[in-house]
Amino acid sequence: MASLYVDPYPPLRPDHREEIPRRYLRLLKACDKDAAAAFERYFPYLSVQRALQILGAFSHLTRVKRKPRFEAYILPSLRRLRDLLERIHDPGLHALRNLVRDLPR
């Protein structure tokens, strides 16, 4: 789910993208409240991890593998990472948040 939520190439409108984890959480709460609590706690971090992974992949594909078509996804992925980091109020992510804020928009 984090891939669908974070990746820049699924053709989803932002409101639809945001609705995916909300609906899943609503369904999960009806079935398993403990699992829903874990999802609420960890999904933001999994989303950040996915955003970092995909930035690394697109950069590698662009620079090392010389596949320039992936370069178009780097800035949108960086914007997504910035947005995700701004939503998590965790002092442990302060340095990463500041680093990403200083990168190109």
PLY file of the C-alpha trace (Angstrom):
ply
format ascii 1.0
element vertex 105
property float x
property float y
property float z
element edge 104
property int vertex1
property int vertex2
end_header
0.00 0.00 0.00
2.88 2.38 0.71
4.01 2.00 -2.91
0.60 2.94 -4.26
0.38 5.80 -1.77
3.87 7.21 -2.42
4.97 6.34 -5.96
4.60 9.19 -8.44
3.51 7.20 -11.47
0.14 5.65 -10.54
-2.32 8.04 -12.19
-4.17 8.96 -9.01
-5.56 12.32 -8.03
-4.19 13.54 -4.69
-7.57 13.20 -2.97
-7.88 9.59 -4.18
-4.32 8.85 -3.08
-5.12 10.15 0.42
-8.33 8.14 0.56
-6.54 4.77 0.13
-5.03 4.52 3.63
-8.09 6.16 5.22
-10.43 3.52 3.79
-8.06 0.71 4.67
-7.82 1.99 8.24
-11.58 2.25 8.53
-11.98 -1.37 7.39
-9.16 -2.54 9.61
-10.65 -0.88 12.69
-13.83 -2.87 12.16
-11.85 -6.13 12.12
-8.84 -5.68 14.37
-8.37 -2.61 16.55
-4.79 -3.55 17.51
-3.76 -3.94 13.87
-5.44 -0.63 13.10
-3.47 1.07 15.88
-0.23 -0.40 14.50
-1.14 0.76 11.00
-1.82 4.31 12.22
1.47 4.37 14.05
3.74 2.82 11.42
2.26 3.61 8.01
3.67 7.17 7.93
7.16 5.77 8.57
6.72 3.05 5.96
5.66 5.74 3.50
8.81 7.77 4.21
10.92 4.63 3.79
9.26 3.93 0.44
9.81 7.51 -0.68
13.51 7.27 0.18
13.82 3.92 -1.58
12.16 5.15 -4.74
14.32 8.29 -4.81
17.38 6.06 -4.63
16.03 3.81 -7.36
15.17 6.66 -9.73
18.53 8.30 -9.12
20.36 5.03 -9.74
18.39 4.32 -12.89
19.01 7.85 -14.18
22.67 8.29 -13.31
24.20 4.80 -13.16
22.04 2.86 -15.62
21.73 5.90 -17.90
17.96 5.66 -18.28
17.01 9.34 -18.44
13.26 8.71 -18.54
13.34 8.10 -14.77
14.72 11.56 -14.04
11.24 13.01 -14.51
10.11 11.17 -11.37
12.84 12.48 -9.06
11.42 15.93 -8.24
7.84 14.69 -7.76
9.20 11.97 -5.47
11.21 14.51 -3.55
8.14 16.71 -3.13
6.20 13.70 -1.86
8.95 12.87 0.63
8.96 16.47 1.85
5.19 16.37 2.34
5.34 13.04 4.18
8.08 14.26 6.51
6.13 17.43 7.34
3.21 15.29 8.51
5.24 13.26 11.02
5.94 15.09 14.25
8.88 12.98 15.36
12.01 14.70 16.68
14.02 11.72 15.43
13.28 12.83 11.86
14.31 16.44 12.43
17.67 16.17 10.63
16.14 14.36 7.64
13.27 16.84 7.46
15.70 19.77 7.44
17.90 18.14 4.81
14.94 17.52 2.50
13.62 21.07 3.02
16.90 22.40 1.62
16.78 20.30 -1.56
15.42 21.59 -4.90
11.70 21.97 -5.28
0 1
1 2
2 3
3 4
4 5
5 6
6 7
7 8
8 9
9 10
10 11
11 12
12 13
13 14
14 15
15 16
16 17
17 18
18 19
19 20
20 21
21 22
22 23
23 24
24 25
25 26
26 27
27 28
28 29
29 30
30 31
31 32
32 33
33 34
34 35
35 36
36 37
37 38
38 39
39 40
40 41
41 42
42 43
43 44
44 45
45 46
46 47
47 48
48 49
49 50
50 51
51 52
52 53
53 54
54 55
55 56
56 57
57 58
58 59
59 60
60 61
61 62
62 63
63 64
64 65
65 66
66 67
67 68
68 69
69 70
70 71
71 72
72 73
73 74
74 75
75 76
76 77
77 78
78 79
79 80
80 81
81 82
82 83
83 84
84 85
85 86
86 87
87 88
88 89
89 90
90 91
91 92
92 93
93 94
94 95
95 96
96 97
97 98
98 99
99 100
100 101
101 102
102 103
103 104
